[in-house]
Structure formats: structure tokens, C-alpha cells
């Protein structure tokens, strides 16, 4: 993935010039390095790892509630390791997008670190130089990686002792990778499934505008299904799942009604679009 030192120095300078061309001075863009052809950037203090802190605190609260017999040090250890596994899976998901884009020679424009997590940034989501098939390959790489990890993670989980720290970690890893390999395939604009459906339609002969219209119509029934799932999860006492499904249902309904549009959802203040 890392470029040859000479090429890296040359492309690094080009990446800086390219990035500064899209960001005004007051955004304090800083290029940390480069992965393949993609600069890794931060802007001001937006990189601070608040996501890691928030996830860690939630994990501590959850472990205290579920296993009050654990000591404080156990709560901290379990929460820290679960945080690493859960957010590490999300990092791997985004790095798979980056690797696929690099492999097909259609690299993303930036990998920006926001709140401690990566965001895959493309300045033009409908770049004419990127074929529909290449769009699909870039979008599908993340969920495919998570799905490919599940057999190994499930095997490690089965080999661990129930109630052990190892079982706690493998449970978290399996759950997060199931989540990323399924939910990210929902055909909602802004996540991988929306891009996959759109560019599959374009590959079949539709225009990007026609494909956007079909994606919008698909989100109506999808919102109803997700909403029903949210209600059923709540009735079964699974409030977190209900909240998640409810949020996805709201997003899908917003797309269907035209309240949420891909261009607005993914548009940055600098007329830059991002894709997770």
C-alpha cells in the first residue's frame, strides 16, 4: 500500500496541493501521510478521538449493568478491549474501501480522520472517469471484508470459554462485523448499499438521474420494513436495536419523501462530497 519513497514524496506534494485546492485556509488542513495514492488528512482539532471516548464510556456503563460483580479494573479492561475491537472493525471497513480504490487505480481523494474515525472522501461522486463497475467495486469492498472475517471470528468465538474475556471480545467482533456486512448494504444513499444499487442500475443502462429516482422509490418500502422491525425489537425489549432500526427507517423515509438527497447528505461546506 505504501508508495516508493520517491513516488511517495512526489505524490505527497501533489496530494497537498490538491487538498488545499479544495479547502480554504481557515480549515487548517494538515496532511499526516499517505496510504497508496490517498493522503490521510485532519482538519483543525476535528480529529480528536471523541468516538473512542464515547464508545469506551458506553461499554463501561454496559458492563457495569450486565456484570455488576466485575471489579472496576475489569470493567475498564473489558470496555477498552471491546472499544478497540468494535471501532477497529470500522477502521478495517474503511481501509478496505481505500485498498479497493487503490487497486483499481481510482483512488479516493482523501482519507480524513474525524472524531477519531476515518471518512472516505471523494470530491466527485459521479466522476466520469470512474466506470459504474469501478464505483461498485469501491463501495462493495468494505462489507465484503467484514463478511469475509466472520468465519474466522465465529471459529475463535466457539473456541473460547463462555463468560471469559476472550468470549466477550469475540462476541463484540462477530456482532460488529455482522452489522457492518449487512446494514452497510441497505440501499440508502450515503452508505455502501445506496452506491451499489445506483451504479448497478447505471451499469444496466440507466442514467445517474434515473438511478437516483429508482433508489428513492426503493427507500419507501425499505422504510416500512425497517420501521416494523424497530417496533418488533422494542416489544421484545431490545431497545438499542429498536433505536438503530428506527433511525435507519427515518433515513429511508427521508430519502423517499425527498427530504434527504445524496448531494445534500454528502456535501461538505467546501462543495466536497464524502462517502462512508
Secondary structure, DSSP 8 states (H G I E B T S, - for coil): ----HHHHHHHHHHHHHHHHHHS-GGG-EEEEEEETTEEEEEETTTTS-HHHHHHHHHHHHHHHHH-TTS-HHHHHHHHHHHHHHHHHHHHHHHHHHHHHHHHTT---SEEEEETTEEEEEES-TT-TTS-HHHHHHHHHHHHHHHHHHHHHHHHHHHTS-TTSHHHHHHHHHHHHHHHHHHGGGS--TTSHHHHHHHHHHHHTT--HHHHHHHHHHHHHHHHHHHHHHHHHHHHTT-HHHHHHHHHHHHHHHHHHTTSS-HHHHSB-TTS-EEE-
